[in-house]
Amino acid sequence: RMRLYAGIDLHANSHYLGVIDEQNKVLFKHKIANDLRKTLSVLESFRSELRGVVVESTFNWYWLVDGLMDHGYRVHLANPAAIEQYEGLKHSDDERDAIWLANLLRLGILPEGYIYPKPERPVRDLLRKRLQLVRHRTSHILSIQNIVSRSLGIRMRGNEVKGLDEVQVAELFKEEHLFLAVRSSVGVMRYLGEKIQGIEKVVKGRVKLRKEFEKLLTLPGVGQILGLTIMLEVGDIRRFPEVGNYASYCRCVRSTRISNGKPKGEGNRKNGNKYLAWAYVEAAHFAIRDYPEVNRYYHRKAAGTNKVVAIKAVSHKLARASYYIMRDQVEYDPNKLFHY
C-alpha cells in the first residue's frame, strides 16, 4: 500500500497544498483559498493512503489544524524557525515550500512545533492580551516619568505615577500642553489598569493552577496571574528535555553564531515564546523589589554591566529555576539560585 504525505504552506488568505508519495513523486500541487471545505475536498481523495499532513506554524494555524484534526487527519505542526532549506537552492516559492514540508515528513526529519490543546487556548490568549496591555501601560508610565524628569527635574517612581489623578497633574504642570500630554497618558494608564484587572478577574474565575504547577508560587516574583501565564504557555514541561531547551524557548539564551572561535553574527533572536520571555521579565521586576537576595544579585550584575542586562540575568535564573520546579515538583530554594 502506497504511503502519501501532504504539506501545506499557509498564508493569510490562502495556502499551497502539495502531496507526494514515498518516492517523492509529486501527486498534487495547487493554491487553495483559506476555506476548510475546499481543503478537505482535495485531501479526501488521498485520505486512505495519507500518513500525515504538515502545516506550517504561522500566526493563523488554529482553524486549519483544528479542522483537519476534527476530521481525523494526522496533523504535524512544522516549526519554520528550525527548518533549513538547501543552501544551494536558487529558487523558492510556495509550491516548493509545501513539497519541502511533505518531504521532511516523509524522511522523518521534520522539526515539529507543539499543538497546544484547543480547550485551553482561549484563556491562554486572554492572558496574552493582558501582557500586551501591561506593556502598553508601562510605556505610558515611562512617558510620564520622562516628562516629569525633563520638565521638573523630579524623579517619580512607578507607583507614584500610577497614583496620579487629574488634580495632581494640574498642580505639577501649569503649562497647558504639558498638562494635556500627561493627563492623556494618565487617562490611558488608568483605563488600561481597569482592563487588566478585569482580565485577571475573569481568568482567576476560569482556571486554577494545576497540581504540577502549584509550586511555581514559591518562586520570587511569581504570583497567581504570572503562575497561570507560565502554566498556560508551557502546557507540558516534559516537551523540554533539558533546562537549556526551556531557557532558549523563553528567549533567555543569547543568540550567537561562532565559527573557528570567531563570531559570525546572531542567530534567530525571535525564536521562542515572547510571552514567557515577558512573564519572566515581569517576575524579575517583582523579585528585585521584594526579595533581598535577588536585589543584591541584580545590583551586583548591574554594576558590571547595565540594568537591562541585569534584569535579563535575573529573568534567566527565574526561568531555569521554574523548569526544575515544574519538572521535579520541588519548591524554590534560594540557596541554589542566588547564593554567593
Beta strands, then each sheet from edge to edge (+ up, - down):
strand 1: 4-10
strand 2: 14-21
strand 3: 26-33
strand 4: 50-56
strand 5: 75-78
strand 6: 258-259
strand 7: 262-263
sheet 1: 3+ 2- 1+ 4+ 5+
sheet 2: 6+ 7-
end
